[in-house]
Each structure stands twice: as structure tokens, then as C-alpha cells.
């Protein structure tokens, strides 16, 4: 019997496991991960940005955890010799009508405690990014780049050193909450636990449903983000990170340029509906999962309201020239032939029954479980802080 079973070996699950063992070494903690490695899905497919906390509503879980997590992550990387670089970024308004939203971001950043934010004219932007185009911008010095897979592997190593167990290749198939214990059945065995912590990412809603009798009021809708890479001879066009002003209606940041910590420059992502929860390619289709998404009342409301935006994202997915055109808003010198196929990731975006795309982290509790049901970006930056938040809820039970 275990005190705690954590479902999911991504960055949030492992950070939570590590925080619990650091605070309460006497508790027995096991992480169950269905893949043969940690950090296979959202953690292993993101673009490796250390987010500063610029975008998030002051006082929200995203804002407080991103800022606390940012400093915890930097400290952890210093202690463990994990390479990272605080290269900074600029957020660019490419049209005059985006300036009010840019000013709102600047104010949010100040409210969230970011120091050194600076408003920029086009001439000042070009001192930082010589090939950028726009009307105004903000310089954010805190933003950085890192390899989150490496961070995750270090979390797992330190967790094991403290006596924790990570069991790989164990897919949870059934979970039955009892009066004093929960029974967790995987493809390899059966476990009993006093408390289950659900950090299952793309399947967190499915696991959450197992922990309670009443239907849960949200569904994970998978959105695939597709990237291109700049050809090596064109990497000189991007010195740091360049972001557009995001659309306030969506929890996505728009296509942008990201210099990678191991070299190279990524351009993207778009945001298209994935036809499978782990649908990293256009051809990946899971009919059952797709039907569940399309039949969810909340998704139907989102689709009815934003079908035009969705079609535009889908068009960019199939048209390299359309994708290039979006990138040219920030750097006009980019040409279609400058882009090579890059990777892709799938974002686990929670959508409620009324059509709300949850913008904040969502953590809810039942008698025998704590469910982390919406932890997209900046969850990687925030991982140690989210882990601390969840571990405090766990320790309160013991």
C-alpha cells in the first residue's frame, strides 16, 4: 500500500512528487507513467521557454505560480547545473489597433512584479532585433530558454534519491475510490493508495472522472501546435525571442520566434484541433476521442463562436505560404523557402460545458484525490510552484 500515487510522469507530476518527498520524506510516493520514459508528451514537445509572468491576470493561479515557479526553477537549475539562458524577448504590436492590448500587457507585467520592462519604439526594437517590424513593443528581460526534458529527468532522479518510485510503462486502466483507500489498476498490476494525485495532462479529465461518481464539468480538448525551423543560414534574422500581441479571446500566444537553448530557431506554433489527444501529426486520428471532443457542448459553443479563427488556423496548418505570411508580420524578410519542417506539440486545453476555454490552472479535490485538470503553458516554468501548491494540499491530508 502507498500513501500517495501520482498519475503522470510529466513535469507537473514529477515536480509534485519531488516537493512531497522533500517536505515529508516518511510518506511513500509512487509515480505511474504509461510511457517508457518521463516527459514524453506536453513536457517533451514544448518550445523550452522560461515564461516571466507577463500575460497572466494578477492574482490568478497562473500569475502567482509562474512568478514563484520562475525563481524556483532558476535556483534549481543553478544548483543542478542545468543549462539555461535568460535572453529576454520582445512583444510586438504589428498594427496600431493592438497598442491598447500591448499597454494592458505592460501594466499586467508591472502588477505581477516584473522589473526592467521597457516600452519600445520601432527604432528601439531594431536595436535588439534588427529585422523585426511593428509599431510598438515591450522588452521583457526575464524571459529565457531551457530544455524541460532535462529538467524533468533531474526531478525524477532527485525524487528517486529521496526514496520515491517512478514506475514506467504502467497505464492506469481503472481507479476505484473507497472509504479509506483508492484501488488503482494498471496494465501491469494493482495498487492501493490513501490518496491519488492526478497529473495526467491530456487525459486528466478521464482520470478525474474515475475519482468521482458525478460527471465532471470540463473536457480536455487537444490543440496541436505545429512549428517550423529556420534554415541555419537564416537564423541570423532572430537574436532572441519575438512574440506578437496575443488575441485576448484565446489562451494561445500566436505564432512567434524562439531561439532554442541547444541551437536553432523555431517559428510557430499555430493552434489547430487535434483529431487525437496524442495527435502530433495531421494524419493521427482517434475516432472515439474525436467524437468525444466534437460532441462536447462546450466545444460546440467555442466552434460556433470562433469558427472563422479556427478555419484560419487550419488553413495555415495545410498552407506553408499562409504560415509564412503570418510570420512575415513580425519579420518581413522571412521567405517560405527559409522554413524547414519542425516538431509539434499537443496542448491539453480544458473547456467547460458553457464553452469557456479555461485560462487559469484548475485544481480540484475529492475525498480520495487531488486533480490537476488544466495545467498548460506556463506549467513547465511554474512546475516547482504548482508542485508546492499541490504538495501542500496533499500534506494537509496526512
Secondary structure, DSSP 8 states (H G I E B T S, - for coil): -EEEEEE--SHHHHHHHHHHHHH-TTS-EEEEESSSSSS-SHHHHS--EE--S-SS-TTSHHHHHHHHHHHHHHHHHHHHT--EE---EEEEE-SGGGHHHHHHHHHHHHHTT--S-EEEEHHHHHHHSTT---SEEEEETT-EEE-HHHHHHHHHHHHHHTT-EEEES--EEEEEE-SS-EEEEESS-EEEEEEEEE--GGGHHHHHHHT-SS--SEEEEEEEEEEEEE-GGGGGG-SSEEEE---TTSS---SEEEE-TTS-EEEE---EE-SSTT--STT---HHHHHHHHT-HHHHHHHHHHHHHHHHHHHHHH-HHHHHHHHHTT-TT--GGGEEEEEEEEEEEEEETTS-B--S-EEEE-SSEEEEEE--TTTTTTHHHHHHHHHHHHHHT-
